Amino acid sequence: MARINLLYVTVLALFVVGLGVWTTPAFADDAATFKAKCAMCHGADGKGSAVGQKMGAHDFTSADVQKMSDAELTDVITKGKNKMPSYAGKLQEADIKGLVGYIRQLGKGK
């Protein structure tokens, strides 16, 4: 009986550690991409830097941005809009998808 419990605990521990290894680096990569490509205008918290606010950068925590579909956000990042530049050819599709997820997380952290 003790061996079975130890086996379950070991499997559960490996699962939790594995889950952390698989999810944390991707989120860290998304945060690094956001910092490198977006934070200058949108601010580290997504609410807009001083420069970005003067240029009309959207607040990623706002209801207007958060109600946009993932496809709409992807389109804006890829093609650009108004003063925001296009990131087509500058970011991989996976990076853009990661940024959309990161923007969703910023909306939850109001």
KEPA-250143 format. One line per 5 residues: number of its first residue (from 1); their letters; for each residue x, y, z of C-alpha. Coordinates in Angstrom, 2 decimals. Layout:
BEGIN
NUM = A = X Y Z | ... .
END
This chain:
BEGIN
1 = MARIN = 0.00 0.00 0.00 | 2.84 2.38 0.86 | 4.49 1.65 -2.49 | 1.30 2.52 -4.37 | 0.93 5.82 -2.48 .
6 = LLYVT = 4.59 6.64 -3.13 | 4.08 5.86 -6.82 | 1.04 8.17 -7.00 | 2.92 10.97 -5.21 | 5.92 10.55 -7.52 .
11 = VLALF = 3.79 10.58 -10.67 | 1.85 13.61 -9.43 | 5.07 15.46 -8.58 | 6.56 14.72 -12.00 | 3.35 15.92 -13.66 .
16 = VVGLG = 3.35 19.20 -11.72 | 7.05 19.82 -12.41 | 6.58 18.95 -16.09 | 3.61 21.25 -16.37 | 5.63 24.08 -14.90 .
21 = VWTTP = 8.50 23.44 -17.29 | 6.19 23.45 -20.28 | 4.20 26.58 -19.41 | 6.64 28.92 -17.70 | 9.20 29.39 -20.50 .
26 = AFADD = 6.50 30.14 -23.08 | 4.99 32.80 -20.84 | 8.47 34.18 -20.14 | 9.11 34.33 -23.89 | 5.80 36.15 -24.41 .
31 = AATFK = 6.69 38.64 -21.68 | 10.12 39.21 -23.25 | 8.58 39.74 -26.68 | 6.05 42.16 -25.20 | 8.80 44.08 -23.44 .
36 = AKCAM = 10.92 44.25 -26.61 | 8.18 45.08 -29.12 | 5.18 46.55 -27.30 | 6.05 48.08 -23.92 | 7.65 51.21 -25.38 .
41 = CHGAD = 4.20 52.42 -26.43 | 1.79 50.24 -24.48 | 3.70 50.31 -21.17 | 4.93 47.40 -19.09 | 1.45 47.00 -17.58 .
46 = GKGSA = -0.34 47.39 -20.94 | -2.01 50.64 -19.92 | 0.18 52.84 -22.12 | 3.50 54.56 -21.64 | 3.73 58.36 -21.61 .
51 = VGQKM = 4.92 58.28 -25.23 | 2.26 55.78 -26.22 | -0.55 57.72 -24.61 | 0.47 60.81 -26.62 | 0.37 58.69 -29.78 .
56 = GAHDF = -3.02 57.16 -28.93 | -1.81 53.65 -28.04 | -4.63 51.52 -26.74 | -4.84 50.41 -23.12 | -4.69 46.62 -23.30 .
61 = TSADV = -6.56 46.32 -19.99 | -9.54 48.26 -21.36 | -12.86 46.60 -22.17 | -12.55 47.78 -25.79 | -9.35 45.82 -26.33 .
66 = QKMSD = -10.34 42.83 -24.22 | -13.62 42.38 -26.13 | -11.70 42.07 -29.42 | -11.43 38.52 -30.73 | -8.09 36.75 -30.89 .
71 = AELTD = -8.31 36.99 -34.68 | -8.81 40.77 -34.50 | -5.85 41.22 -32.14 | -3.72 38.98 -34.35 | -4.70 41.03 -37.39 .
76 = VITKG = -3.76 44.33 -35.70 | -0.40 42.98 -34.56 | 0.33 41.44 -37.95 | -0.85 44.27 -40.21 | -0.56 47.27 -37.89 .
81 = KNKMP = -3.21 49.94 -37.46 | -3.09 53.72 -37.35 | 0.33 54.58 -35.84 | 1.08 51.00 -34.83 | 3.53 49.34 -37.22 .
86 = SYAGK = 3.04 45.98 -38.87 | 4.92 43.06 -37.34 | 4.44 40.79 -40.37 | 7.84 39.34 -41.19 | 9.27 40.66 -37.90 .
91 = LQEAD = 7.54 38.21 -35.58 | 6.73 34.55 -36.09 | 3.09 33.42 -36.01 | 3.75 31.69 -32.67 | 5.15 34.94 -31.22 .
96 = IKGLV = 2.05 36.85 -32.30 | -0.21 34.17 -30.80 | 1.81 34.43 -27.59 | 1.37 38.20 -27.55 | -2.40 37.82 -27.89 .
101 = GYIRQ = -2.37 35.50 -24.87 | -0.16 37.94 -22.98 | -2.56 40.80 -23.76 | -5.41 38.66 -22.37 | -3.44 38.17 -19.16 .
106 = LGKGK = -2.85 41.92 -18.86 | -6.62 42.39 -19.02 | -7.10 40.02 -16.10 | -4.58 41.90 -13.97 | -6.40 45.23 -13.97 .
END
